[in-house]
Amino acid sequence: MTNAQLLIRPSTIDDLPAITAIYEDAVLHGTGTFELEAPDLAEMGRRRDAVLANHLPWLVAQLGDEVVGYAYANHFRPRRAYRFCVEDSIYLAPAAKGRGVGTALLAELMARCEAAGARQMLAVIGDSDNLGSIGVHRRLGFEHTGVLRSAGWKFDRWLDVVMMQRALGTGSSQDPVDIHA
């Protein structure tokens, strides 16, 4: 795959069936999410709407006519003091893994979050064996900040949560500008 073949763009309502299918596969077969039951199309639409209402991006990766991945960021926690700190989420169709799609999605997500005023991005990665996600984040400058041991129970086993963090823009070296006050 070359970058010319891959299009990273804002998601649309028409992308929701593909987004829902990608996430369903992650829920049913993966440990990157600790969700145990796949949400339906309407719920995925509500989740997307909530992210967009926070003036944050929800992107898709498209190869040809097919959506092969998506990424979004939302506030790390709902309290207002967290408004400059976002948490990323990236999910790929199985055939898109290991092809640079996750790296391209995360790079664009970081740029858009920085433009939206975010100063810190956190990765809350399900499963310490999730080497693909850990590697993508490390490649783009995220640093390991901790592990929450045995934080989730899925597929009849305990799963860790790996925490990683990266400053966006000037990070904490300057006071932020609240562009959505």
Secondary structure, 3 states (H helix, E strand, C coil): CCCCCEEEEECCHHHHHHHHHHHHHHHHHCCCCCCCCCCCHHHHHHHHHHHHHCCCCEEEEEECCEEEEEEEEEECCCCHHHCCEEEEEEEECHHHCCCCHHHHHHHHHHHHHHHCCCCEEEEEEECCCCHHHHHHHHHCCCEEEEEEEEEEEECCEEEEEEEEEEECCCCCCCCCCCCCC
